[in-house]
């Protein structure tokens, strides 16, 4: 986990505060939250489309016997 946080911090995506045993991380810009929300919507739409295609293929296989 700390390696991922270090890379996010180095790339400017998150900022850290604190020292010693306690370090807090936060997004460096509120726009990142918006970006991630939009990306989630896009990926959820693609996943729903893939599920629909899978369902259609399963129905086609049930209707047509294999040769």
Rosetta blueprint (number, residue, H / E / L):
1 X L
2 X H
3 X H
4 X H
5 X H
6 X H
7 X H
8 X H
9 X H
10 X H
11 X L
12 X L
13 X L
14 X E
15 X E
16 X E
17 X E
18 X E
19 X E
20 X L
21 X L
22 X E
23 X E
24 X E
25 X E
26 X E
27 X E
28 X L
29 X L
30 X H
31 X H
32 X H
33 X H
34 X H
35 X H
36 X H
37 X H
38 X H
39 X H
40 X H
41 X H
42 X H
43 X H
44 X H
45 X H
46 X H
47 X H
48 X H
49 X H
50 X H
51 X H
52 X H
53 X H
54 X H
55 X H
56 X H
57 X H
58 X H
59 X H
60 X H
61 X H
62 X H
63 X H
64 X L
65 X L
66 X L
67 X L
